[in-house]
Amino acid sequence: MSNELAEAKELIKTLQGQIQSLQYTKHHDYKFLVEENHRIAKELDEVKMDNKKLTQQINDMAAKLRDASF
């Protein structure tokens, strides 16, 4: 009986270690995904601003060409 008890305690200890490892991994992955989401959102905002600036530049050039009778 004591051998079975020792094996059960060792199994519990092993399983608790695995649970802690999984919780850390889950927390770490979640933190990474949140940070990655913020980075991508910031990059998207920068791309949108660049697109607006490029659109304005193209419109200005087209207006200049029209004014120059091209």
NORQUIKA-V444782 format. One record per residue. N is the residue number from 1. RES is the residue in one small letter. PHI is phi as a letter, one per 40 degrees, with the letter a starting at -180 (* if undefined). D_CENTER is the distance of its C-alpha to the mean C-alpha in Angstrom with 2 decimals. Layout:
n=N res=RES phi=PHI d_center=D_CENTER
n=N res=RES phi=PHI d_center=D_CENTER
This chain:
n=1 res=m phi=* d_center=50.93
n=2 res=s phi=c d_center=49.64
n=3 res=n phi=c d_center=48.16
n=4 res=e phi=c d_center=46.22
n=5 res=l phi=c d_center=45.14
n=6 res=a phi=c d_center=43.94
n=7 res=e phi=c d_center=42.00
n=8 res=a phi=c d_center=40.44
n=9 res=k phi=c d_center=39.48
n=10 res=e phi=c d_center=37.93
n=11 res=l phi=c d_center=35.98
n=12 res=i phi=c d_center=34.75
n=13 res=k phi=c d_center=33.73
n=14 res=t phi=c d_center=31.84
n=15 res=l phi=c d_center=30.07
n=16 res=q phi=c d_center=29.12
n=17 res=g phi=c d_center=27.60
n=18 res=q phi=c d_center=25.58
n=19 res=i phi=c d_center=24.41
n=20 res=q phi=c d_center=23.33
n=21 res=s phi=c d_center=21.46
n=22 res=l phi=c d_center=19.65
n=23 res=q phi=c d_center=18.87
n=24 res=y phi=c d_center=17.49
n=25 res=t phi=c d_center=15.32
n=26 res=k phi=c d_center=14.10
n=27 res=h phi=c d_center=13.51
n=28 res=h phi=c d_center=11.84
n=29 res=d phi=c d_center=9.45
n=30 res=y phi=c d_center=8.82
n=31 res=k phi=c d_center=8.47
n=32 res=f phi=c d_center=6.01
n=33 res=l phi=c d_center=3.75
n=34 res=v phi=c d_center=5.16
n=35 res=e phi=c d_center=5.05
n=36 res=e phi=c d_center=2.11
n=37 res=n phi=c d_center=3.50
n=38 res=h phi=c d_center=6.44
n=39 res=r phi=c d_center=6.63
n=40 res=i phi=c d_center=6.69
n=41 res=a phi=c d_center=8.97
n=42 res=k phi=c d_center=10.98
n=43 res=e phi=c d_center=11.44
n=44 res=l phi=c d_center=12.57
n=45 res=d phi=c d_center=14.94
n=46 res=e phi=c d_center=16.32
n=47 res=v phi=c d_center=17.02
n=48 res=k phi=c d_center=18.75
n=49 res=m phi=c d_center=20.82
n=50 res=d phi=c d_center=21.77
n=51 res=n phi=c d_center=22.86
n=52 res=k phi=c d_center=24.99
n=53 res=k phi=c d_center=26.59
n=54 res=l phi=c d_center=27.35
n=55 res=t phi=c d_center=28.82
n=56 res=q phi=c d_center=31.00
n=57 res=q phi=c d_center=32.16
n=58 res=i phi=c d_center=33.08
n=59 res=n phi=c d_center=34.93
n=60 res=d phi=c d_center=36.77
n=61 res=m phi=c d_center=37.82
n=62 res=a phi=c d_center=38.97
n=63 res=a phi=c d_center=40.99
n=64 res=k phi=c d_center=42.59
n=65 res=l phi=c d_center=43.55
n=66 res=r phi=c d_center=45.09
n=67 res=d phi=c d_center=46.97
n=68 res=a phi=c d_center=48.24
n=69 res=s phi=g d_center=49.57
n=70 res=f phi=c d_center=47.52
